[in-house]
């Protein structure tokens, strides 16, 4: 992708004048993610194993302040005006769930997962449908955690993580099909 210029006249036409910064940054991001496929696989497995257990524990140990932090994160996601802002609040929600466990090691684990998955997650599509789905999943998780329903919290987090992973795998497969990053 690049910047396009239209010129009129005998020598006119549409010409690529250079690459815009966004397309160069996106290409760099894709290349970085594709080079780290083994680490990404390890992270996805780690997340699949850890986050549902974190939600289960959080449902038994959460306090009012933890629930308030989860609600703030969900409100922030709904009010976000940019994708980076939305992703920051999404991360805030997952970290609030981890903090609700009262276990510093679990909180650190979720922080690390989110930080290390950030590049790959940035490749996920931006859409209102996508955002509503994620926010709805977070609302359901909050409800289960608030009600102390450990089994439901764990199951909902399993589904949430699986859905995100499936979307991420679809994006990566599309990039591979594009052929530039094999």
Secondary structure, DSSP 4 states (H G I P E B T S, - for coil): --EEEEE-STT-EEEEEE--HHHHHHHHHHHHHHHTHHHHHHHHHHHHHHHHHHHHHHHHH--HHHHHHHHHHHHHHHH--SHHHHHHHHHHHHHHHHHTTT-HHHHHHHHHHHHHHHHHHHTSPP-HHHHHHHHHHHHHHHHHHHTT-HHHHHHHHHHHHHHHHHHHHHHHHHHHHHTS--
